Amino acid sequence: MGTLLAVAVMKRVGVSKLVSVLYGDMANYVPEYYLKQGTYWHRKLGYFDNIHLSRYYEYEGEGWLLIGNPDLIEEDTVVELKVAFSRRRIEHQRRKGETQANIYSWMGAFPNFRCDVYYVRENKLLTGERKERDDELAERSVKEGIKLLKEYRKLRVRRNGKAV
């Protein structure tokens, strides 16, 4: 008699996508100019480590593989860089980046995180405050992000009439 092997299907999601959902930044189209500018400033300012993190997370009985690439690791601190093209977006980008950096810290067991914001219009790097990792906040953020992502996907399926 053969042995029955159960294979778990795991969903995969990037931390940046979860954070975008949390902060209402789920536009389907980001102009290529802004994407190129963000990548340009990350590289020019040295925020480009080749580090990959992943962590398994279970949400309502489903397995999720969280994946992400922190911008920079400085000793025991995860540093996330966000780029703001207008003054009114600086605080939004900082909050978003702190959430993302805290999740990365939780994933990689780094004790600290920080979010720096580069304000393009004034050519100014605003160095963020170094903060201690908050595991409870990271897990709540991941849980809420997955919940919102699932709702968003359901709405897209209903609107388009097909799975997305």
Backbone as numpy.savetxt, mean C-alpha at the origin, in Angstrom:
# Nx Ny Nz CAx CAy CAz Cx Cy Cz
-6.58 -47.03 -2.60 -7.40 -45.85 -2.60 -6.54 -44.61 -2.60
-6.91 -43.64 -3.38 -6.16 -42.39 -3.46 -6.43 -41.46 -2.28
-5.52 -40.57 -2.07 -5.66 -39.59 -1.00 -6.21 -38.31 -1.60
-7.19 -37.74 -0.93 -7.78 -36.49 -1.38 -6.95 -35.34 -0.84
-6.51 -34.47 -1.70 -5.68 -33.34 -1.31 -6.48 -32.06 -1.53
-6.66 -31.32 -0.48 -7.37 -30.05 -0.59 -6.36 -28.94 -0.87
-6.61 -28.17 -1.89 -5.72 -27.08 -2.24 -6.45 -25.77 -1.94
-5.84 -24.98 -1.12 -6.44 -23.69 -0.78 -6.16 -22.68 -1.88
-7.18 -21.97 -2.25 -7.01 -20.91 -3.23 -6.74 -19.62 -2.45
-5.62 -19.02 -2.74 -5.24 -17.81 -2.03 -5.34 -16.63 -2.99
-5.94 -15.57 -2.50 -6.01 -14.35 -3.29 -4.77 -13.53 -3.00
-4.37 -12.75 -3.95 -3.15 -11.96 -3.84 -3.50 -10.49 -4.03
-2.96 -9.64 -3.17 -3.25 -8.21 -3.30 -2.04 -7.41 -2.85
-1.78 -6.34 -3.57 -0.70 -5.44 -3.22 -1.12 -4.47 -2.13
-0.20 -4.16 -1.26 -0.48 -3.22 -0.17 -0.87 -1.86 -0.73
-0.22 -1.42 -1.79 -0.56 -0.10 -2.35 -2.00 -0.07 -2.84
-2.49 -1.18 -3.39 -3.89 -1.24 -3.83 -4.84 -1.16 -2.63
-4.52 -1.91 -1.56 -5.36 -1.86 -0.35 -5.43 -0.44 0.20
-4.28 0.22 0.25 -4.23 1.57 0.80 -4.98 2.54 -0.11
-4.88 2.35 -1.41 -5.64 3.21 -2.34 -7.13 3.07 -2.11
-7.59 1.84 -1.87 -9.01 1.62 -1.59 -9.40 2.33 -0.29
-8.57 2.20 0.73 -8.86 2.83 2.03 -8.99 4.35 1.91
-8.20 4.95 1.04 -8.18 6.41 0.92 -8.98 6.93 -0.27
-9.80 6.05 -0.86 -10.70 6.49 -1.92 -10.01 6.86 -3.21
-8.83 6.30 -3.45 -8.08 6.61 -4.67 -8.17 5.48 -5.67
-9.37 5.01 -5.97 -9.52 3.87 -6.86 -9.89 4.27 -8.28
-9.37 5.37 -8.73 -9.61 5.77 -10.12 -9.02 4.71 -11.04
-9.73 4.39 -12.08 -9.25 3.37 -13.01 -8.10 3.89 -13.87
-8.00 5.21 -13.96 -7.00 5.76 -14.85 -6.19 6.84 -14.13
-4.91 6.60 -14.05 -4.00 7.62 -13.54 -3.18 8.06 -14.74
-3.19 9.35 -15.06 -2.44 9.78 -16.24 -0.98 9.32 -16.18
-0.49 8.87 -17.31 0.87 8.33 -17.38 1.90 9.35 -16.91
1.64 10.63 -17.15 2.56 11.68 -16.72 2.82 11.60 -15.22
1.75 11.42 -14.43 1.90 11.36 -12.97 2.63 10.10 -12.54
2.36 8.99 -13.20 3.07 7.75 -12.88 4.56 7.90 -13.15
4.88 8.47 -14.29 6.30 8.66 -14.64 6.97 9.64 -13.67
6.26 10.71 -13.30 6.83 11.68 -12.36 7.10 11.04 -11.00
6.15 10.23 -10.52 6.33 9.56 -9.23 7.56 8.65 -9.25
7.68 7.86 -10.30 8.83 6.96 -10.44 10.12 7.76 -10.55
10.09 8.84 -11.31 11.26 9.70 -11.47 11.74 10.23 -10.12
10.83 10.78 -9.34 11.22 11.37 -8.05 11.66 10.31 -7.06
11.07 9.14 -7.07 11.53 8.05 -6.20 12.99 7.73 -6.49
13.30 7.57 -7.76 14.68 7.22 -8.14 15.65 8.37 -7.86
15.26 9.57 -8.25 16.15 10.74 -8.08 16.47 10.99 -6.61
15.51 10.79 -5.73 15.70 11.05 -4.31 16.24 9.83 -3.55
16.44 8.73 -4.25 17.04 7.54 -3.63 16.07 6.67 -2.85
14.79 6.78 -3.12 13.77 5.97 -2.45 13.42 4.78 -3.34
14.38 3.92 -3.53 14.13 2.81 -4.44 14.94 1.60 -4.02
14.58 0.98 -2.91 15.20 -0.27 -2.50 14.51 -1.41 -3.25
15.24 -2.45 -3.48 14.68 -3.61 -4.17 14.30 -4.65 -3.12
13.34 -4.31 -2.28 12.92 -5.19 -1.19 11.48 -5.61 -1.43
11.23 -6.90 -1.29 9.89 -7.44 -1.48 9.43 -8.06 -0.17
8.23 -7.70 0.25 7.66 -8.28 1.46 6.37 -9.02 1.09
6.08 -10.06 1.85 4.81 -10.74 1.69 4.39 -11.30 3.04
3.09 -11.42 3.21 2.57 -11.96 4.46 1.20 -12.58 4.19
0.98 -13.72 4.77 -0.32 -14.39 4.66 -1.28 -13.74 5.65
-2.52 -13.53 5.21 -3.54 -12.96 6.09 -4.85 -13.67 5.79
-5.57 -14.03 6.83 -6.86 -14.68 6.64 -7.98 -13.70 6.94
-8.90 -13.58 6.00 -10.05 -12.70 6.15 -11.31 -13.49 5.83
-12.18 -13.63 6.83 -13.45 -14.35 6.69 -13.27 -15.71 6.02
-12.28 -16.45 6.46 -12.05 -17.80 5.97 -11.30 -17.89 4.65
-10.97 -16.75 4.06 -10.23 -16.73 2.79 -8.77 -16.40 3.08
-7.89 -17.08 2.37 -6.47 -16.77 2.49 -6.08 -15.68 1.52
-5.34 -14.69 2.01 -4.87 -13.58 1.19 -3.36 -13.48 1.33
-2.68 -13.32 0.22 -1.25 -13.06 0.24 -1.06 -11.57 0.01
-0.59 -10.89 1.04 -0.30 -9.46 0.93 1.12 -9.31 0.39
1.28 -8.49 -0.62 2.60 -8.28 -1.19 2.90 -6.79 -1.28
4.16 -6.44 -1.24 4.50 -5.04 -1.35 6.00 -4.80 -1.40
6.33 -3.61 -1.84 7.72 -3.19 -1.98 7.90 -1.84 -1.29
8.39 -1.84 -0.07 8.64 -0.56 0.60 9.66 0.25 -0.21
9.52 1.56 -0.17 10.42 2.42 -0.94 11.84 2.39 -0.42
12.00 2.35 0.90 13.33 2.45 1.49 13.32 1.84 2.88
14.42 1.20 3.24 14.61 0.72 4.61 15.86 1.42 5.14
15.69 2.15 6.23 16.81 2.81 6.92 16.96 2.15 8.27
17.95 1.28 8.40 18.19 0.51 9.62 16.94 -0.23 10.04
16.22 0.25 11.08 15.04 -0.44 11.58 13.73 0.26 11.20
13.80 1.11 10.17 12.65 1.95 9.81 12.27 1.78 8.34
10.99 1.52 8.11 10.44 1.50 6.75 10.10 2.94 6.39
10.57 3.38 5.23 10.30 4.75 4.78 9.53 4.68 3.47
8.40 5.34 3.45 7.56 5.41 2.25 7.63 6.84 1.74
7.78 7.00 0.43 7.77 8.33 -0.18 6.49 8.50 -0.98
5.83 9.61 -0.76 4.68 9.98 -1.56 5.00 11.29 -2.26
4.45 11.48 -3.44 4.69 12.68 -4.22 3.39 13.47 -4.31
3.46 14.76 -3.97 2.28 15.62 -4.03 2.51 16.69 -5.10
1.51 16.87 -5.94 1.61 17.86 -7.01 0.89 19.15 -6.65
0.16 19.15 -5.53 -0.50 20.38 -5.07 -0.45 20.41 -3.54
-0.47 21.60 -2.99 -0.39 21.77 -1.54 -1.53 21.04 -0.81
-2.71 21.05 -1.38 -3.85 20.43 -0.70 -3.74 18.91 -0.62
-2.86 18.31 -1.41 -2.69 16.85 -1.38 -1.59 16.38 -0.42
-0.83 17.30 0.15 0.30 16.90 0.99 -0.16 16.06 2.18
-1.13 16.54 2.95 -1.57 15.79 4.14 -2.25 14.48 3.77
-3.01 14.49 2.70 -3.63 13.25 2.23 -2.55 12.22 1.90
-1.54 12.65 1.17 -0.46 11.75 0.79 0.31 11.27 2.03
0.51 12.14 3.00 1.22 11.75 4.22 0.44 10.68 4.99
-0.86 10.90 5.18 -1.67 9.90 5.90 -1.68 8.57 5.16
-1.85 8.64 3.86 -1.86 7.44 3.04 -0.52 6.71 3.14
0.57 7.45 3.03 1.90 6.86 3.12 2.21 6.28 4.49
1.73 6.93 5.55 1.95 6.40 6.90 1.21 5.08 7.09
0.00 5.01 6.56 -0.76 3.75 6.63 -0.01 2.65 5.89
0.46 2.96 4.70 1.18 1.98 3.88 2.48 1.55 4.57
3.24 2.51 5.10 4.51 2.20 5.77 4.28 1.38 7.04
3.20 1.67 7.76 2.89 0.89 8.97 2.57 -0.56 8.61
1.83 -0.76 7.53 1.52 -2.13 7.08 2.81 -2.85 6.68
3.68 -2.18 5.93 4.97 -2.78 5.56 5.79 -3.14 6.80
5.78 -2.24 7.79 6.52 -2.51 9.04 5.99 -3.76 9.72
4.67 -3.89 9.75 4.01 -5.06 10.33 4.36 -6.32 9.55
4.34 -6.23 8.22 4.65 -7.39 7.38 6.08 -7.86 7.58
7.01 -6.92 7.70 8.43 -7.27 7.78 9.01 -7.22 9.17
8.16 -7.00 10.18 8.59 -6.93 11.59 9.64 -5.85 11.82
9.49 -4.72 11.15 10.34 -3.56 11.42 9.68 -2.75 12.53
10.43 -2.28 13.51 9.82 -1.60 14.64 9.30 -0.18 14.34
9.81 0.45 13.28 9.45 1.85 13.02 9.10 2.09 11.56
8.42 3.21 11.33 8.09 3.61 9.96 8.05 5.13 9.88
8.09 5.61 8.64 8.03 7.06 8.40 7.52 7.27 6.98
6.83 8.38 6.78 6.42 8.76 5.42 6.97 10.15 5.12
7.74 10.23 4.05 8.22 11.51 3.55 7.36 11.90 2.36
7.17 13.20 2.17 6.37 13.69 1.04 7.23 14.66 0.24
7.31 14.42 -1.05 8.00 15.35 -1.93 6.94 16.23 -2.58
7.05 17.56 -2.34 6.11 18.52 -2.92 6.76 19.09 -4.19
6.25 18.66 -5.32 6.86 18.97 -6.62 6.89 20.47 -6.89
5.79 21.15 -6.65 5.70 22.57 -7.02 6.79 23.42 -6.37
7.15 23.11 -5.12 8.20 23.88 -4.42 9.53 23.15 -4.38
9.61 22.00 -5.06 10.84 21.21 -5.07 11.35 21.00 -3.64
10.44 20.52 -2.78 10.76 20.39 -1.36 10.43 19.00 -0.85
11.41 18.41 -0.14 11.20 17.12 0.50 10.81 17.37 1.95
9.63 16.92 2.34 9.13 17.08 3.69 9.33 15.75 4.42
10.31 15.72 5.31 10.63 14.49 6.03 9.60 14.26 7.12
9.03 13.07 7.13 8.00 12.73 8.10 8.56 12.36 9.46
7.65 12.22 10.40 7.99 11.85 11.77 8.15 10.32 11.86
9.21 9.89 12.51 9.43 8.46 12.73 8.46 7.99 13.81
7.73 6.93 13.51 6.72 6.42 14.43 6.93 4.94 14.69
6.44 4.47 15.84 6.50 3.05 16.16 5.41 2.30 15.41
5.76 1.09 14.99 4.80 0.23 14.31 3.61 -0.03 15.23
2.42 0.01 14.64 1.19 -0.26 15.38 0.53 -1.48 14.74
0.77 -2.65 15.33 0.27 -3.90 14.75 -1.26 -3.93 14.66
-1.93 -3.45 15.70 -3.40 -3.46 15.68 -3.94 -2.58 14.55
-3.35 -1.41 14.37 -3.78 -0.52 13.30 -3.48 -1.13 11.93
-2.32 -1.77 11.79 -1.98 -2.41 10.52 -3.00 -3.49 10.17
-3.33 -4.35 11.14 -4.30 -5.41 10.88 -5.69 -4.85 10.58
-6.10 -3.81 11.32 -7.40 -3.18 11.04 -7.41 -2.58 9.63
-6.30 -1.96 9.25 -6.21 -1.35 7.91 -6.30 -2.42 6.83
-5.59 -3.53 7.02 -5.64 -4.62 6.04 -7.05 -5.20 5.97
-7.64 -5.44 7.11 -9.00 -6.01 7.16 -10.00 -5.09 6.45
-9.95 -3.81 6.78 -10.88 -2.86 6.16 -10.59 -2.71 4.66
-9.32 -2.72 4.28 -8.96 -2.63 2.87 -9.47 -3.81 2.06
-9.33 -5.01 2.60 -9.84 -6.20 1.90 -11.36 -6.14 1.80
-12.01 -5.75 2.88 -13.48 -5.63 2.87 -13.93 -4.66 1.78
-13.31 -3.48 1.72 -13.68 -2.49 0.72 -13.34 -2.96 -0.70
-12.21 -3.63 -0.85 -11.82 -4.14 -2.17 -12.84 -5.16 -2.67
-13.28 -6.05 -1.79 -14.29 -7.04 -2.18 -15.60 -6.36 -2.57
-16.01 -5.33 -1.82 -17.23 -4.59 -2.16 -17.07 -3.88 -3.50
-15.92 -3.28 -3.70 -15.63 -2.58 -4.95 -15.71 -3.55 -6.13
-15.12 -4.73 -5.96 -15.15 -5.72 -7.04 -16.57 -6.19 -7.32
-17.40 -6.35 -6.28 -18.80 -6.75 -6.49 -19.53 -5.69 -7.30
-19.31 -4.42 -6.97 -19.96 -3.33 -7.70 -19.54 -3.32 -9.16
-18.26 -3.56 -9.41 -17.77 -3.59 -10.79 -18.38 -4.74 -11.55
-18.55 -5.89 -10.90 -19.16 -7.05 -11.56 -20.60 -6.73 -11.91
-21.33 -6.14 -10.96 -22.73 -5.81 -11.22 -22.86 -4.78 -12.33
-21.97 -3.75 -12.30 -22.06 -2.69 -13.28 -21.73 -3.18 -14.67
-20.71 -4.00 -14.78 -20.26 -4.47 -16.09 -20.93 -5.77 -16.52
-21.55 -6.45 -15.58 -22.20 -7.71 -15.90 -21.24 -8.88 -16.10
-19.98 -8.67 -15.73 -19.01 -9.76 -15.85 -17.99 -9.63 -14.73
-17.30 -10.73 -14.49 -16.28 -10.73 -13.43 -15.10 -9.88 -13.84
-14.57 -9.15 -12.87 -13.41 -8.29 -13.13 -12.24 -8.81 -12.36
